[in-house]
Amino acid sequence: MNEILIAVIPVVIIGIVCAAVLVVASKLMAVKEDERFPAVRDCLPGANCGACGFAGCDGYAKALCESSDTPANLCIPGGADTARQLGEVLGVEVADVVEQVAVVHCAGDCAHTQDKVIYSGIESCKAAKLLYGGKGSCIYGCLGLGDCAAVCPQNAIAVCNGVAQVQTCDCIGCGMCAAACPNHLISLVPDDKKVIVACSNRDKGAATKKVCQNGCIGCKKCERVCPSGAIKVVGNVAVIDYEACTGCGACAENCTVKCIRVEDLGGCHHYQS
């Protein structure tokens, strides 16, 4: 019996000492959390999309509490309602939220381009891209296997006729589809804009025409007719500066291959088969 006590008592004493040390350490080394954090976090939608530029909603909430320089209107999915709630909790004035929607910069559907190989691998754009850049003849185009649709939290994107399409009224501008696209065909555009370039092919015009009838040929006609200088051909494909774009549509009207389009991004576009 004495042998057992001799063995047990030191262990108990060590346990008590360690517990006391942990209690003291938890008090002395505790990181104080801003009392506003739970309220700020509750205002955010929980999409954890990273569109605000921070590591999820927790990261954005922490930044808002720690620095008054962090704008409270960065949550694109939450929109104006979330910005207003954050302003009330933090006691600050909040600028308007620039709501955004996803735009697919490709018009190479089944009617205007063709496959170069028969793909029978994993149904994933990232996997298909590893095989000679994908099954399509245009290596810059939509791979059509729906990685973007799979990650969309709103089911606002689908592959129709070989190309991803966005139903804009359901899109919350989280940007998860853009991050998932291995060809970087999707970007976020302010929903009050009207003009988009539906091509990402960076080859010269003759090469582009061989693989897609809807591809930008880099003729620069759009540059010449734009009254505000908002569109330039960069790397053989037209690119719009949305800060300068007035939405006049002159570029779309004069586009030789009709890859520049005027669309109401703030409206509701339904999928087209």
C-alpha positions, 0 to 999 in steps of 0.5 A: 500500500505504501508503495502505491501511495509513494507512486501516486502522490507525486503524480497528483502533486505534479498534476495540481502544480501543472493545472495551477500553472495553466490557469495562471498562464491562461490569465496572463497570456490571454488575447483579449477579443474586441467585444464588438467582434461577435456582433460584427461577425454576425453581420457578415453572410458567412460565405467565406469567399474572400471577395473582401480581400481577407481570409474569410468572414472572420478575417474581415470581421477582425480587421474591421474591429482592429482598424478604423481604416478598413472599409465596411463596404467590402462585403460584395455578397452581403451588399448594401444591407450588410454594409449598413449593419456594419456601420451601425455596429461600428458607429461609422459612415459607410460608402455605397457597396459596388455590387458585382457579378461574374462575367465569362470572357468566352463565347466559344460555344459548340456552334462556333468552335470544335473539339480537337480531342475526345476527352474521357477523363475526370470531369474537371476543368483542372484535370482536362487542362492537363491534357494538351490544354483541354479538349477544345481547339481553343486552349484559352476557352471555356473547358466546359466541365463546370468547376465554376458551377460546382463551387457557386454557393448560389447555383448561379452558373451552369455550363450551357452549349459548352460554355459557362453562363451566369444567371446574373440575378442570382450571382452575389459576386463572391468570386469563387467561380473566378478562382476555380476557373483554370483558364481565368476566364471569369472576372467580377464586373460592377453590375451597373456596367453594360459592355463585356468582351466575350473572348480571352484568346491571346493568339493573333487574329488568323490563329484565333479564327481557325479555332473559334468564329467568335474569337477576338482578332485584335483588329483594334476597330473597337479602340478607334471608335471608343469616344472615351478611350476605355477599350484597348487591345492588349495581348491580341484581345480587347480589354475594357477599362471599366472606370473609363467606360461610359457604356455607349456600346460603340465598340460592340456595334463596330466589333467585326466578330461580335465578341464585344457585347452590350448586356444588362448585368444588373438584370436577370439573364437566364441560361441559354441552350 
